[in-house]
Amino acid sequence: MGSSIFLQSNSLLESLIHLSNEVSSIEKLPSIQVRNVSTMLRRIKVLTSLFEEIQESNNPMLPPSSVLCLSELFSVIRRVKSTMEGCKNGSSLWGLIQTERLSNQFHVFVKEIARALDILPLSLLTVTVDIKEQIELLHRQAKRVELYVDPQEIQTRDVLLTLMASEKTMFDVETVKHVFNSVGLKTVLDYEEEMSKLEDEVHKQAESEENDVRQVSGSVSKNTSVSFNVPDEFRCPISLDLMKDPVIVASGHTYDRSSIAQWINTGHYTCPKSGQRLIHMALIPNYALKSLLHQWCQENNIPLTECSSNAESEKKMCEKVVDHISATKVAIDSVKRTAEFVVGKLAMGSVDIQRQAAYELRLLAKTGMDNRRIIAEAGAIPFLVTLLSSNDPRTQENAVTALLNLSIFDNNKVLIMAAGAIKNIVDVLESGKTMEARENAAAAIFSLSMIDDFKVAIGAHSQAIPALVGLLREGTTTGKRDAAMALCNLALYNANKLKTVAAGAVPLLIELLMDDKAGITDDALGVLALLLSCPQGLEAIKKSRPLVPLLIDLLRFGSAKGKENSIMLLLGLCKDGGEEVARRLLINPRSIPSLQSLATDGQVKLMFNRSELKWLKLSVSEP
């Protein structure tokens, strides 16, 4: 398996570099989709630098997730090339009419690049800091890019459609000239070429491509096999006919594109020649063999145009079937092969290999419910739970983060708890070797506690709630928020409220309300509001003198959720705190105006009935 991955990654990198350079060197860019084309070219140039550095590093074994990522990028770039050539060589006026569809196509390409980079383990690749930063920036930008449709093209298209729909026999020459100029049609020769392209487009839309492909394919296949003695190395191992578009699969063997695509599409995920399972389904062009094949065709007077056009027709047919990894069925199977291979390393590898495998699973589980399901089905969860006890800080961090990502899929929550993970997760939360590991352990507890039964099971662990309170005290802003959210979930179960109070959460939460830098006001208020229904919680909250003024300020300046919880706390304190709490409210000059404004606040009245707000005002005005 290792040698085949090495062979495949080398071929894949060569093909990626070759393909990317072809795209970057396209001359005379199309006159439509100018911005989308130019920004896509810049992205591909950045990716090309990454491919070249990976190739120059001569890494003896690329991580499987990186091979999966590179395969996806190859698929995307190949389709980008096809679309750009279509814009350049096809009818410009037809492209203008299709501007929204083309813009959406480029947007989809960018999103697919972002999804591919989601699983790229950059830290495991030998690349310079400069390239790493460029790829990280490209990834961030691609994830948040929005659809761009050129408003000028839309305006020009509308003018064109108006002209086409008009019943007039004479048109304004300047208007027509403006439309033509906008898509690069400026001379009589340009007009004649455009008319020819439009006629081709009409025929293309009308003809049945599949029937033509079958006829041409059968004719060429029959002629080549009967008339010529084709060398074995030029024959497809599946069809035994002359290969027209040789491609390499994950095992390193070469097949004709149409034959292997049909093989895969019928549910076969092994190499027909070796029987080896394919870890991904990408079909990589074998440029070296293709060059030799073309040379042989020339020497034997086989028309290259016929062979090439037929190959292109078959290629288009295959693309509809399976050819890129983003097709759902093929993508799922590719992830499955990768997950099984990485889990094998997780189970049997050295410390270094386990660290790398946990990192790859962490990335792979970051996006997509299918990925999370497949990784769990590959048996990753028990091994990741074991690695939570690792003495290696990075291994532990990667393992707990992978489990956090996997837990987003609800079925995996059950599997994680069944694997006895909670003890190990709490250990990481309490004394993890990095702060990020501790914080992600808190986030994992929050995720797992979304299921009611698990609130009980997690709270039953003696150190779970104290460890969350500890992180609330020591963590970063993100860690404090994760801890507060986990406590809020757990405190929905009554028995956990007493444990939260006993762990010293109340004074700490009130302290965080006064800390603007903490940034978890709403989360802290949410936990306090839940603890109010517990007698021990109420007593602990009543002891805080700064709390009432804080709640009054939050009634004025807090978020909608903050106001809701502030009112809830004030109501609880007034009902159970008697004259002392009312006196604190009365001496605060901002109390009455804040409560009066809230009594007329439509959003607040949805949360509390008018009698409760009136009762609160009376408690303040008549202590």
N, C-alpha and C positions, 0 to 999 in steps of 0.2 A: 504493500500500500504506500509506504514511504517513497519508494523510488518512482512510483507512478505519479505521485503528487509533484515530485521534483521535476519530472519530465513535463508534466502538464503545466506547471507554473512557468517553466522556461518558455515553452511554446506560447503560453498565454501572454506573457510579457512582451515577447517579440511581436506577436500579432497586435497587441494593444498599442505599442509604440508605432508600428507600421501604420495602423489604422488612424491613430491620432494625428500623425504627421500628414497623412493623406487629407484629413479634414482641414487641418491648419493651413495647408498649401493650396486649398481651392482658390483658383483665380477668378477674378471678376465676380464678386459676390452678388447675389440676387438683389434686384431693386425693390423687392417686397420683403417684409419682416426684417428690416435692416437692423433695428435695435436688438431683437431677439437673436438674430444670427450672430451679431458682433459680440454680444455678451456670452453666448454659448461658446464661441471660439476662444474667448479669454479663459473660460472655465476649463476647456479641453487642454489649452496650453499649460495651465497650472497642473492638471492631472498628468500630462505628458512628462513634466519634470519629476513627478513622483514615480512614474513607471520607470523612467531612466535610472533614477537613483536606486530603486529596488533591484533593478537588473545589474547595475554596477557593483552592488554590495556582494554579489555572488553568494547570497544566503543559501546554505545547503538544504534548508527545509523551511518553506514558508508556512505560517500557521494556516490551518484549513479555512478558518473564517476569512482570512485575507484572500485566499484563492476564490472563495465564494463571492467576496466583494469585487475582485478584479473581473470575474466572469460576468457579473451583473453590469459592471462599467463597460466591458467590451460590448455587451448587448445594446446598451443605451447609446454608446458612441456610434455603433454601426447604424442604428436607426436614425440618429442625428444626421449622419452622412447622407443617408438615403433621402431624408426630408429636405436637406439643404440642396442636394443635387436636383431634387424635384422642383424646388423653388427657382433654381437657376436655369434649368434646361426646359422646364415645362412652360405652359402658357402663362404669361405675366398677368393677363386680364382675368384668367380663371383663378390664379392665385390670389388676386385682389378680391374677387368675389368670395373666396374661401378664407379670408383673412382671420376671422374669429376662430375657425377650426384649426388653422395652422398655428395661431398664437397659443391656443390651448394645448396643441401638440408639444410645442416647445416648453410650455409650463410643466407638462407631465414629465418630459425628459429631465428637467431640473429636479423635480421631486423624486424621481427614480435615482438620480445621482445622490441626493441627500439620503435616501433610504439605504443605498449601497454603502455609503460612507459611515452610516450608523454602526455597521459591524466591522469596520476596518480597525484592527488592533495596532494603531500607529506606534504605541510604545514598544511593541514587539518587533518593529521593523527598523532596519538600519538606514535611517534617513537623517539628513542634516536638520538642525533646529529651524533654519530658514524655511525649508520645504514643509516641515511639520506645521509651522505657524501658518503658512499659506493654505495648507489643506484644511486645517482647523477653521480658518476664516471662511474658506469656500464652503465648508460644511454648514457653518452657522448661517451664512447668507442664503444658501440653497434651502435650508429648512424654513426660513421665513419669507422667501420670495413670493410675490403675488403675481397673479396673471396680468400680463401687459398686452393690451391691444392698442396699436397705434391709432390715436384719434384721427390723425390726418388720413390714414388709410381707410378708416371707417367712413369719413366724410367723402373721400374720393370714390369709394365703392358705391355709396348711396347716389352720387351723381351719375355714375355709370349705370346703375340699375334703373334710374329714372330715365336716362336716355334710351335704354333698351326697351322700357315699357311704353315709351312714347309712340303715338301713332303718326307723328310728323314724319314727312319724307326728307325734310331739310333740318339739319342741326346747326347750332352755333359752333362755328369752326374753332373758335378760341376755347370753348368748353371742352370739346373733344380733344383738342391738342393738349390741354392741361391734364386731362385724364391720362392720355397716352404718355406724356412726358413724365408723369409721376411714377410710372412703372418702367421707365427706361426705353420707351419706344419713341425715337426721335427722327429716324430717317425712313425713306421709302423701303429700304432693305429690311429695316426692323419691322415695318408693317407686314411685309410679305412673309417673313419668318414667323411672326405672331399668328397670321392667318393659317399657316401650315400647322403650327402647334395646336391651334384651336380645333382644326379638323382632326388631328390625332387624338385630342382629348375627347371629341365626340365619339370617335370609333372606340376608344378605350372604355368609355362609359357604357357603350352599347353591347360590346362583344362579351361572350362567355369565356372567361379566361381559363377556367378549369378544363373545358373540352379541348381547347387549343393546346394546353399543356400536355394532356394525355396523348393527343395525336402526334405532336412533335417528339415527345419523349419516346413513344413506341417506335417511331420511324427511325430516329437517330440510334436508339439502342439496337434495333434490328440490323441496321446497316453496318454499324461498327463491329458487331460481334460476328457477322457473316463474312464481310468483305476483307477484314484485316486480322492479322495475327497479333492481338493485343498482348503486350508483356504483362505478366502476372502482377507486377508492382503497380500497374495502372488500372487494374481491375478492382472494383469494389468487392470486398470479401462477402457481402450479402447478396448482391445481384449478379456478381461475376461479369458485369458489363463495364465498359470504359467509364472511368470516373470523370465527371464533368466539373464538379465543384468539391474537391477533396477537403475533408475537415477532420480534425483530431478530437477524440473524446477523452474523458478523464483518465482512461487506462493507458493512453499514449498511442493507441491504434488509430489508423486512418480509414475512413469510409466515405462513400459519396453522400453528400448532404441529404438528398431526398431519401435514400435508403435508410440511413441511421435515424432520420427524423421520424419516419414511419415506424421504425422499430421501437423507438422510445414512446411514441404516441399510443402504441397498442399496449402499453403497460409494462414493457421490459426495461429494467433498470440495471442491466448487466452488460458488459462488453460482449458482443456476439462471438468474437474470436477467442477471447481468453476466459470468458465466464466470470470475470471479476466484477464486483459491484462498483457502480460508478458513484463517486462521492458528489458529483454535480453533473448537470445535464448540458452545460455550455458546449457549443459546437464551434471549434476554433479553426479558421482557415489554415490549411497546410500550403503556405505560399511557395515553399521550396518544391514540393511535388507538383504543384499546379504549374510552375514555370517549366519543369521537365516535361510535363504532360503536353503543354502547348508546343514545346519544341518538337516533341515526337509527332504531334498532329501536323505541324508544318512539313516535317520530313516525309510524311506519308500522304500529303496532299488532302488531309481532312480539313475542310474549311473551318478556320477558327471562329468566324462570325457565326456559323451555324451552331458550332459546339458551345460558344460563349452565350449566344442568345438563348439557346435551350437551357443552359445552366442557370441563366438569370430567371427564366420562367419557372424552372423547378424550384429555384431558391425562393421566389415569391410564394409559391405554393407551400413550401416547407415553413416559411415564416408564419403563414396562417395557421399551420398545424402546431408547431412547438418551438420554433427556433430560438426564442429568447427566454432567459431564466425568469423574467417577470411574469410569464404566463402562470396562472395560479397553480395548476397541477404540477408543473415542472419546478416552480419555486419551492413549493412545499416539499417535494421529494429531495431537492437539493439541500434544503435545511435539514431534512431528516438524515441524509447521508453525512452531512457535516457534524450534526449533533452526535450521532452514533460514534463517529470517529473521535471527537473531542472527549466524549464521556469515557471512551476506552483509555485515553491518556489520563483522564482524571482518576480512573480506577487503578491503573497499573504503572503510572509514570513516576519518575523521580520527583523530588521536591520542586525543582525548577520547572519540570514539565507540568506538574500539577498547578503551579502558580499561573503558568501560561494558559493552561486549559480552563481554569476558573475565570480568568480574565476574558477569554474568548466567549465563554458561556454568558458572562456578565453582559457583554456587548450584544450577543445574539438575542438575549432575552429582553433587551431594552426596548425593542419595537415589535409590535405585532402579536396578537393573541395566538395566531397559528404557531409562531416561533416558540412561545411559552409552552403551549400544549405539547409540541413535538419534543422539546428538550426534556420535559417531564416524562414523556413516554419512552424516551431513550434511557431512562433510569438515572438521571443526573442528581435528583434531589437527595437520596441517601448519602451519596459521596460528598456533596456540598455541605451537608449537615456535619459530616465527620471532619471536614476541613475547617469548620468553625473553631476547632480546638488546635489548629496549627500554630506552631511557634513562629512561623514566618508572617510578619505583619501584612505583606501584600497578599499573600494567599488567603489569610483570614478576611481581609477587607474585600477581596474579589468574591469570596464565597458568600459572605453575608449580603453583598450587593446583588449578586446573582439570584439569591433566594428572594430578596426584596422584589426584584423585577419579575421573577416567576410567580410570586404571590398575587400579582395584579390579576391573573387569570383565576377565577373563583375555584375551579376544580383543584387547582394546585394548592390552594390554602389547606384543603383537606389532606392532601398528600404530604404537605410539609408538617402539619401537626401530627399526622400518623407516623411520620418518621422520627418522632420524639425531638423535634427541632427546638422546642421552646426553651428547654434548659440551656442548650448551647447558645441560642440567641440572647438569652438573658445574661449569660456569662460574658458575651461580647459587649453587650450594653453596659454592663457593670465595670468591666476591666479590659475592654478591647485594646489592642496594641496601637491603634491609631484612632484619632477623634472621628474621622470619617467612618470607620467601622462601627464605632459606638452609635453615631447618629443614624446610620443606615439600619442598625439593629432596632433602634426606636421606630424608624419608619416601617420596618418589617412587622413589628408588634402592632402598630396602628393598622396596617393592611390586614393582618390576620384577625384582629379584633373586630373587623367589620361583620363577622359572623357571630351571632349572639352566643352560641354555645362556647365559642372560643374566648369570649370575655371572661367566662367563669374559669376556664382552664388556665388562662394566662394569669388571672388574678390569684389563683390558688398557689402559684409559685411564690414562695416567700420573698424572693428578692426582686421580682418583676417591677412592682410599683416603687419600692425604694430606689431601684436603679434608674427608673424614669425621672424620679424627683432629683436624683443626683445629677442627671444630665441637664435637667432644667436649671440647675445651679451652675454647672461647669461648661455647658456646650456653647457652640457658636449660635448665632441667630437662627440658622437653619435647624441646628440640633435642638435648641429650646422649643422651636415651633413643633418639631416632630414629637418631642416628649409631651408637650401640652396637648397635642391632638390625640396622642395615644392615651393619655390620662383621661381626656374627655370621653373617648370611646369606652374605656374600662369603667368609668364612674357611672355609666348608665345602669350598671348592675349594682344593686344596693350594698352588697357585702364589700365591694371594692371602694366605696366611698369612705368607709371607716378606715380602711388600710391607707388610703391616700392622705387622710387627715393625720393619721398616726405617723406617717412618713415625713411630716413637717411641710406639706405642700402649701398650706394656706398662707403663712407669712411670706413664703418665697414668691407665691403668685402675686400677692399684693405688692411686694417689692418690685416685681417685674412690671406692674402697672405704672409705677412711678419712673421706670427707666425707658425714656424715649428711644434709646438706641437698641433696646431689646427687640422691638418691633413685633411683639406677640400679644398686644393688648386684647384683641378680640378672643384669642384662644384662651388667655388667662381668665378673662371674664366668664367664658363659657364653662370652664372647670369650676370656678367659684360658685356660679349659679347652680350647678349640679350639686355641689357639696352643701349648699344651703338647706337642702331637704333632709340632711343628716344632722341629728341633734349635736353631735360632736363637731361637725363642720360649722354649724350656726354659731356655737360658742366660740370657736376659733376665729370666725370672721368678725364677731361682735367685739373682740378684744382689740381690733385694729382701729386706732383713732384717725389715721390719715385716710381711711377708706372712703368715708362719706364725702369729704370735699372732692376726692378724686372722681367719685361717681357723679357728682353734680357737674364737674367739668366735662365728663364724658357725655352727659345728657346734652350738652351744648355743642361739643366739637367731635364727638365720636361717630363711628359709622352706624348704619342702621342696625346692624347686628349688635354693636357695642351699646347702643341706646337701649335695645330690647333687654339685654342682660343687666344693664345698669338699673333699669326700672325694676326688674325682677329682684335684684339684690336689695334695692331700697324698700320695696314692698315687704320682703321677708324680714328685713331688719326692723321696720316700723311695727309690723304685726307682733313680732316676738321680742323686740328690743325695748319697747315701751318708751317712757318719757326721755330717757337718756339719748336715744338715737334721734328722736324728734327735736330735742334741744340742739343737737349738733347741726341738724338741718336748718333750724331757725336762725342760728347765729351766722350762717353763711349767707351773705347778701345776694348770692346768685341763685339760691334755691327756688324762691317763689317765682321769679320770671321764667326760669327754666321749666318748672312744672306747669305753669300756665300755658306756655307755648306748646308743650307736649300734649296738653289736654285737647288742643285743637288740631294736632298733627294727625292727618288721616292715616298715615302709615302706622303710627304708634297705636291708634285706636283699633286697628286690625289685630294687633298683638294682645291688647288688654282691653277689657270692657271699661266703659266710662266710670262705672261705680268704683272700680279699683283705683283709677287715677284720682277721682274725687276724694276717695278715702285717704290717699297718700297726701293730697293737698291739705285736708283737714288735720291730718296727723302733724303736719308741719305748722299750720297756723294756730292750732289749739293744743299745745303740748301739755 
